[in-house]
């Protein structure tokens, strides 16, 4: 999964909002903000990867192309009513 997907960038931007707010308030200098922004992108990538992994259905053994069990030759194929 590419770290430059729209969903990764969106989550990274949402996670970067507090850092940008602290810069605008004057608590963080610009070099501190620039040092923390890649970590926000990395956290966004990790969150999206975790959500995508949790959202994909896991393959069950019965769905993986398993063949039905062969019939026993002595078995009567007609149902008894």
C-alpha positions, 0 to 999 in steps of 0.5 A: 500500500502506497503511503501517498494514497488519498486515505492515508494523506487524509488521516495523516492530515487529521493527525497533524492538525494538533501539531499545526495548531501548536505551531499557530499558537506559538508553542512549537517552532517551525523546525519542531513542526517539520520534524513531527509531520512525517510521524503524522504521515507514518501514523496515518499509514499505520492506521489505514493499514490496520483498518484495511486489514481488519476490514478484509474478510479472511478466507475460510478453508471451505471457501478455498476451493475444497472439493466435497467428500467422495460418495461411498460406493455402497451408499444408496443415492435415493432418499428414504421417505 
